[in-house]
């Protein structure tokens, strides 16, 4: 019996099912194990107040280390930038759309009210259009789409891949290309995490190109460092790695490109000081 751990949201369970479909084979029985994370329990505070990266991951990692599950399925963008001792990402299945999506409008216009909980999105939106009103918005995808209407927001920004996986692509007014809004490191990819030494449980589902790109993004963000309070993003398009640091209010934003993730991370860190 292969026990696959996942957050309990509709999107997380859908993603766990996608992973399970790839892992099923003759004689392999699979059980899905829903686990509640800190990010699920606290749906009111901004991510920065409860830990930002990793708030949807820690409890799944603890279940792996305790032997309660065999595989944890994460959105790669939710993971911390460095691997947890005793654990490894055994597979990154082929990446889907990494872009952010504007829902409720087809264009970003002056004075719009846009909902998002991500400092990275807030910074880039305000750098694009300083007259925007960016309003904090937490919850799962269905909740945020519903709150857009309830609060009279002009738009919300969500990950395109999550909407696609839930069959909600029709909600997207515009997919924001990376030259407009640089995605979170790992966005669009799933990460199948296992105990170190047990990578063979999932290795058949690994996509080498996705691994190369996502690991470069994670290394870049890790090199910038957890002490950097500025919003950070990194995205590898298959040819070049782009990194970004910005002020949360969008008053300054710097993009850099490079081939070496650590070198690019150090350059971004220097700009953020």
N, C-alpha and C positions, 0 to 999 in steps of 0.2 A: 504493500500500500504506500503510494507516494502522497504525502500530505502537503498540500500547497496552501500557504498562508497569504491572506490578502486583507486589506481594509474592507469594511462591510458596505461601502457605498455602491450604488448601482454601477458607476463607472469602474471602480476597482474590481468588483466581481466580474464584470464583463471582460476586463483585461485578464483576470485570473483564468477565465474560461478560454480566452484566446491562447494563453500559455498552456493550459491543460490540453487543448486540442493538438498542439504541437508536440506535447510530451507523451500522448497516449500511444500505446503500441501493444503488440501481443503480450498478454500476461501482465500488463501494467494497469493496476487499479489506482484511481486517483480520488482523493477526498479534498474538498475545499474547506479551509478552516478560516472563518472570518475573525478578525482581530481588531479591536478598537484602539486607536492611537491618540496621542495627546492632541493632535490637530483636529481629530474628530470630536473629542470631548469638549474642547473650547472653541466654539464657533463665533465668538464675539470679538476677542482681542485681535489686533493686527498680528500678522505672522512674526514680525520683529520682536514682539513682546513675549512670544512663547517659543522662540528659537529659530524662526525662519526655516532654513534647510534642515531636514531631519525630523520635523515635527510629525510627519506621517510615516516614519520609518522605524523609530527606536523600538517600539513594542514588537514589531515583526522581527527585528534582529534579535531581541531577547528570546523570542519563541524559538528561533533557529538555534541559538546557543544553548538553550535549555533542552533541546531535543523534542519540542512539542510539534514542530513542523520540519519538513525536509527541504522545502523551497519557499522563498518569499518572493512574491511578484510586486515590484515597485514601478511607479512611473519614475524613470531615471532622473527626471528633473527634481524629484523630491529628495533624492539621496544627498547625504553630505558629500563633500568633494573628495574625501579620502576614505579608503576602505576601513571597516571596523575590524579590530584584531580578531582572528579566528574565523572570519567570514570572507567570501570572495564572490564577485559577480561571475557566475559560471557561463552566462549567456546574455547577449543582447540580441533578441530577434530583430529582423529587418525593420528599420525605422520607418515610421509613417510621417505625415505632414508635421514639420517642426514649427510651423508659423503660428503666430497669435491671430485671433479672429475677432473682428469688430462685429458685434451682434446688435441689431436694432437700427443700424444705419449703414450706408454704403461708403460714406466719406467722413473724415474728421473735419468739422467746421468750427469756426470761432464760437466761443461761448457755450459749447455743448457741456452737458452733465454726463460724465462717464464713470461707471462703477468698476473698481478693481481693488483687490487687497494687496497686490504685489508692488513693492517699491520700485522694482525694475520697470514695470509697465508705467507706473505713475511718472517716473523721471523722464522716460522717453516720450510719453504723450505730451507732457508740459514743455519739453524741448521742441517738439513739433509745433505746438500751438499753446502759448502761455496763457491765453484767455480761457482755457478749459477749466471746468470745475470737476476735480477728481474726487469721487466719493468712495469711502471704504465699503467693501462688499465682500462678505464671507459666505460660505456655504457650498454645497455641492452644485453641480451644473444646473440641475433642474431648479434648485432654490434661487440661484443667481439670475436665471432667466425670468423666473416669476417675479423676483424683487425688482427687476428692471421696470416692469409694468406697474407694480404696486407703488413704487417710489417716483414714477414719472421720469426715469432716467432716459436720456437720449440713446444711450448705448452701454453695453458692458463689453469687456475684453476677456476672452477665454482662450484656452489652447484649442486650436483647430482639431487636433487629433482626438481629443476627448469628445468633441461634438460628433465627429465622424464615427467614432466607435459606438456611440449611442444612437446612431441614425438621425442625428439632429443637424446635419449639414445644411439643411434649408434655413436654419436660424442665422446663418452667417451672411452678413451684408458685404463684408470684404475680408479677404485673407491678407494680412499685413506682411509683405515680403520683408526679409531680414534687413534690407537696406533702409526700410522705414522703421521697423521695430525689431531689434536683435532678440532672438529667443533666449530663454533660460538654458543653461548648459544641460544637455540631455533631453530637452523637450522633444516629444514625438517618439521617443524610444521607451521600451520596457526593459527592465533589468531583472534577471532571474538570479537571485542571491542564494547561495548555499554555504554550508560549512566548508572551510578551507580543506582541500583534499578530496572533496566530493563533487568536483566540477563535472565529472562524467555523467552525473544524473541529468544534466541539462545541456551539455556541450553540443549535442547534435543540432540544437536550435540556434546556435550562435551565428550571427552574420558578421563576417570579418570587417566589412566596410563600416557598418554601424559601430562596431567596437572601436575601430581606429578613430572615428570622428568623435564619438561620445567621450572616450577616454582622454582625448586631447582637450576637449572642452572642460572636463572635470579637472584635469591637471592645471589648466590655465587658471580656473577659479580658485583652486586650492593654493596656487602660488601667490595669488593676490592676497590671500590670507583671511582668516576669520576676524582679525582685528580691524579689517577695513569696513567702515560703516557705510561707505557709499554703495549704492546699487551697482551690481556687477552683472555682466552677461557675457556669454561666449558661444560662438556657433561656427562649426566647420562645415562648409558646403560641399566637401569632397575634394576641393582643390586648395583652399586656403582657410586658415583659422582667423576669425575676427573676434576681438574682445572689446568690451566697452565698460567704462566707469562713468558715473554721472552724479550730480547732486540730486537728491530726491525731489527738490522743487523744480528741476529742469533748468536751473540757471546756468549750469555748465555741463557739457557732455563731451567725452572724448572717445573716439574709436581708433583702434590700431589693428593692423593685420600682421601676421607672421607665420612662420613654419614651425618654430619651436615653442611649445605651450608654456614651458617654464620661463623662457626669455620674455615672451609676450606678457605673462602674468606679472613678472617683475616690473616691466615697463608700465603696466596699468597701475600697479601698486604705487609706483613713484608719482604718477599723475594724481592719485587720490589723496596724497598726503597734504 
